[in-house]
Structures are given as C-alpha cells and as structure tokens.
C-alpha cells in the first residue's frame, strides 16, 4: 500500500499510486497546517486516492501534534465527512 510522504521542499504531502502523484499543498503556520489545495491526477480521480491522501495527511498532523486549517473545499469536506478528524481542526 502506498504511503503519504512529506515533501517539504515543495511544501506538500504526496501519495504515489499507479506511477502518478496525488498531493496536498500546505503552509505551516506555527502549530497549524494550512491546506489550500488538494489535487489528484485525472487518471486517479474516482479511485479513492484523494481520500487515502487526506487520511495519511491527517495521520501525520495528529502524530506531529498539529492542528489543520482546511481552506481547500475538498479537504474541508473530507474532514466534515469523517468525524474522527474533527478534533484536528484549528
């Protein structure tokens, strides 16, 4: 199974599947991780890749003791649909 990795040089989390990269851009502001954009390549859309990406990102946020500010509509909707992540929202 693919794993979400932090690419700090590009300020984004990445998930590689089928040789393609789904990613979530971020900005770290103190203990808050702002997520302004989440994107999956067209070939990965509808496969659940963006959801797996968000699950990985939010796991990293929890592990690092951060809070998340989901300004991206997809990221915000994902968190609304998954109450187990509500405690991470700043």
C-alpha positions as CSV (number, residue, x, y, z in Angstrom):
1,X,0.0,0.0,0.0
2,X,1.2,3.5,-0.8
3,X,2.2,5.8,2.0
4,X,1.8,9.6,2.2
5,X,5.1,11.3,2.4
6,X,6.0,14.9,3.3
7,X,7.9,16.8,0.6
8,X,9.0,19.9,2.5
9,X,11.0,21.2,-0.5
10,X,7.7,21.6,-2.4
11,X,5.5,22.2,0.7
12,X,3.2,19.4,0.0
13,X,2.3,15.9,1.1
14,X,2.4,13.3,-1.7
15,X,0.8,9.9,-2.4
16,X,2.1,7.9,-5.3
17,X,-0.3,5.5,-6.9
18,X,-0.1,3.9,-10.4
19,X,3.0,6.0,-11.0
20,X,1.1,9.2,-10.5
21,X,1.2,11.7,-7.6
22,X,-1.8,13.0,-5.7
23,X,-0.8,15.9,-3.5
24,X,-1.9,18.3,-0.8
25,X,-0.2,21.6,-0.7
26,X,0.4,23.1,2.7
27,X,1.8,26.0,4.7
28,X,3.0,25.6,8.2
29,X,2.0,28.5,10.5
30,X,3.2,27.7,14.0
31,X,1.3,24.6,15.1
32,X,-1.2,25.0,12.3
33,X,-1.0,23.3,8.9
34,X,-3.0,25.2,6.3
35,X,-4.1,23.1,3.4
36,X,-5.1,25.4,0.5
37,X,-5.1,22.8,-2.3
38,X,-5.6,19.0,-2.8
39,X,-5.2,17.5,-6.3
40,X,-5.3,14.1,-7.8
41,X,-4.3,13.5,-11.4
42,X,-7.4,12.8,-13.7
43,X,-6.4,9.1,-14.0
44,X,-6.6,8.7,-10.2
45,X,-10.0,10.5,-9.8
46,X,-12.7,8.3,-8.6
47,X,-10.3,5.7,-7.2
48,X,-10.2,7.0,-3.6
49,X,-6.7,8.3,-4.0
50,X,-7.5,11.7,-2.7
51,X,-9.3,10.2,0.4
52,X,-6.3,8.0,1.1
53,X,-4.1,11.1,0.7
54,X,-6.2,13.0,3.2
55,X,-6.2,10.1,5.7
56,X,-2.4,10.0,5.5
57,X,-2.1,13.8,5.8
58,X,-4.4,13.9,8.9
59,X,-2.5,11.0,10.5
60,X,0.7,13.0,10.1
61,X,-1.0,16.1,11.5
62,X,-2.1,14.1,14.6
63,X,1.3,12.4,15.0
64,X,3.1,15.8,14.9
65,X,0.7,17.4,17.4
66,X,-0.5,20.0,14.9
67,X,-3.9,21.4,14.0
68,X,-5.2,21.7,10.5
69,X,-6.8,24.7,8.7
70,X,-8.5,23.2,5.6
71,X,-9.1,26.1,3.2
72,X,-9.3,23.7,0.3
73,X,-13.0,22.8,-0.2
74,X,-12.1,19.1,-0.8
75,X,-10.1,18.9,2.4
76,X,-12.8,20.7,4.4
77,X,-15.5,18.4,3.0
78,X,-13.3,15.3,3.8
79,X,-13.0,16.3,7.4
80,X,-16.7,17.1,7.7
81,X,-17.5,13.6,6.4
82,X,-15.0,11.9,8.8
83,X,-15.8,13.0,12.4
84,X,-12.7,11.1,13.7
85,X,-10.7,14.1,12.4
86,X,-12.8,16.9,13.8
87,X,-10.5,17.3,16.8
88,X,-7.7,18.3,14.5
89,X,-9.4,21.4,13.1
90,X,-8.0,24.7,14.4
